[in-house]
Amino acid sequence: MGMVLGVLGSGSGSNMQAILDAIDAGTLAARISIVLSDNPEAFILERARQRGIQTAVIDCRGFKTRFPEVAQQETAMQLKAAGADLVCLAGFLRLVKRPLLDAFPERILNIHPSLLPAFPGLESWKQALAAGASEAGCTVHVVDDGMDTGPIIVQESVPVLAGDTAESLHVRIQALEHRLYPEAIRKFS
């Protein structure tokens, strides 16, 4: 059956969809057992429900950006209960720390829309444009307790084109993300 994945996301879930598409196509031997979101309105939850995948909302106790320790403990317990071997962050906007890292040591992956270590943090495609970079791209890495600092699994670039806007560059990076994430999970497993 392959790996059992738990997914954490805050938004539309297009990267999770790419993982599901790879599973459906038979190019990734895995299944997603649970999808958790810190945003009850996130479309990623709806995508999961449509597929009959268990979902839950992470209660961050009213914090806008922090991921409180108690919420991380609850998240770790839900992931473990769902049998997850590997945790995939798919557009999850909070920094993962201990105790979640301790529950899944070197078993949490993130996809980041830049060529790390360049442009960590939010909206890195905008950072790349602002810096006049000639290329951008995306990176799948193992999560450690820094911001986008863990060991890199795969990384690929896209050129920054003359006349690129933040939107046009982001669209190209996302297309790359959707191909790269399933590939990275396969490599990692």
C-alpha positions in Angstrom: 0.0 0.0 0.0 3.0 2.3 0.5 3.2 5.2 2.9 0.4 6.6 4.9 0.3 10.4 4.7 -1.1 13.0 7.0 -1.6 16.5 5.4 -1.7 19.9 7.1 -2.9 22.8 5.0 -4.3 26.3 5.4 -5.7 27.0 2.0 -7.1 25.6 -1.2 -5.1 22.3 -1.1 -3.8 22.3 -4.7 -0.6 20.6 -3.6 -2.6 17.9 -1.8 -4.6 17.5 -5.0 -1.4 17.0 -6.9 -0.5 14.2 -4.4 -3.9 12.6 -4.8 -3.6 12.8 -8.6 -0.2 11.0 -8.4 -1.7 8.3 -6.1 -4.6 7.9 -8.5 -2.3 7.7 -11.5 -0.3 5.0 -9.7 2.9 7.0 -9.7 3.0 7.4 -5.9 2.4 4.4 -3.6 0.7 6.1 -0.7 -2.6 7.0 0.7 -3.7 10.1 2.7 -5.4 9.1 5.9 -6.2 12.5 7.4 -6.2 16.2 6.5 -6.0 18.8 9.2 -6.3 22.6 8.8 -6.0 25.6 11.1 -8.6 27.3 8.9 -12.1 25.8 9.2 -13.0 27.5 5.8 -10.1 26.1 3.9 -11.0 24.4 0.7 -8.4 21.7 1.4 -10.9 20.3 3.9 -13.7 20.2 1.3 -11.3 18.4 -1.2 -10.6 15.8 1.5 -14.3 15.3 2.4 -15.1 14.8 -1.3 -12.6 11.9 -1.3 -13.9 10.4 2.0 -10.7 11.3 3.8 -10.9 12.0 7.5 -10.6 15.7 8.3 -10.3 17.9 11.5 -9.8 21.5 12.3 -6.7 22.4 14.4 -7.8 24.6 17.3 -5.0 27.2 17.6 -6.7 28.9 20.6 -7.4 32.1 18.8 -3.8 32.8 17.8 -3.6 34.2 14.2 -0.1 33.0 13.4 1.3 31.0 16.4 0.9 27.3 16.6 0.4 26.8 20.4 2.1 23.7 22.0 -1.2 22.2 23.1 -2.5 22.5 19.5 0.7 20.8 18.3 0.2 17.9 20.8 -3.4 17.5 19.7 -2.3 17.5 16.0 0.4 14.9 16.7 -2.1 12.6 18.5 -4.6 12.9 15.6 -1.9 12.1 13.0 -0.7 9.1 15.0 -4.3 7.9 15.5 -4.8 8.1 11.7 -1.7 5.9 11.2 0.4 8.6 9.4 4.0 7.6 8.6 4.8 10.9 7.0 3.4 14.4 7.5 3.1 16.7 4.4 2.7 20.4 4.9 0.7 21.7 1.9 0.3 25.4 2.2 0.4 25.3 6.0 1.1 28.8 7.2 2.2 28.2 10.8 5.7 27.3 12.0 5.9 23.7 13.2 7.9 23.3 16.4 8.3 20.7 19.1 6.3 18.7 20.2 5.1 18.0 16.7 8.6 17.6 15.4 9.4 15.2 18.2 6.3 13.1 17.4 7.5 12.8 13.7 11.3 13.2 13.8 12.5 13.9 10.2 9.1 12.7 9.0 7.6 16.1 8.2 8.0 17.5 4.7 7.3 21.0 3.4 7.1 22.5 0.0 8.4 26.0 -0.3 8.1 28.3 -3.4 11.7 29.4 -3.6 15.2 27.9 -4.2 16.1 27.6 -0.5 18.1 28.9 1.3 17.1 32.0 -0.7 13.8 33.7 0.2 12.5 31.8 3.2 9.2 32.9 4.7 6.0 34.1 3.2 5.3 35.0 -0.5 8.9 34.2 -1.6 8.0 34.6 -5.3 7.4 38.3 -4.5 10.7 38.4 -2.6 12.5 36.9 -5.6 11.0 39.5 -8.0 11.8 42.4 -5.6 15.4 41.2 -5.4 15.8 41.1 -9.2 16.5 37.3 -9.1 17.0 35.7 -12.6 15.4 32.5 -11.4 12.9 31.3 -8.8 11.5 27.8 -8.2 10.5 25.5 -5.4 12.0 23.2 -2.8 10.8 20.2 -0.9 12.6 19.9 2.4 12.5 18.1 5.7 11.1 20.3 8.4 13.3 21.2 11.3 12.8 23.8 14.0 14.0 26.7 11.8 12.0 28.6 9.2 12.5 26.7 5.9 15.9 25.5 7.0 15.7 21.7 6.9 17.5 19.3 4.6 16.5 19.6 1.0 15.1 16.6 -0.8 14.4 18.1 -4.2 14.7 21.5 -5.8 14.0 22.8 -9.2 14.1 26.3 -10.8 12.0 28.3 -13.2 13.4 31.4 -15.0 12.1 34.8 -14.0 10.9 36.2 -17.3 11.0 39.8 -18.5 7.6 41.3 -17.7 6.8 38.7 -15.0 4.3 39.8 -12.3 4.1 38.3 -8.9 1.0 36.4 -10.2 2.5 35.1 -13.4 5.7 33.9 -11.6 3.6 32.3 -8.9 1.5 30.3 -11.4 4.7 28.8 -13.0 6.1 28.0 -9.5 2.8 26.3 -8.6 2.8 24.1 -11.7 6.4 23.0 -10.7 5.3 22.4 -7.1 2.5 20.1 -8.2 5.0 18.0 -10.2 7.8 18.1 -7.6 5.9 17.3 -4.4 4.7 13.8 -5.3 8.2 13.1 -6.7 9.8 14.2 -3.4 7.5 12.0 -1.3 8.4 9.0 -3.6 12.1 9.8 -3.2 11.8 10.2 0.6 9.9 7.0 1.1 
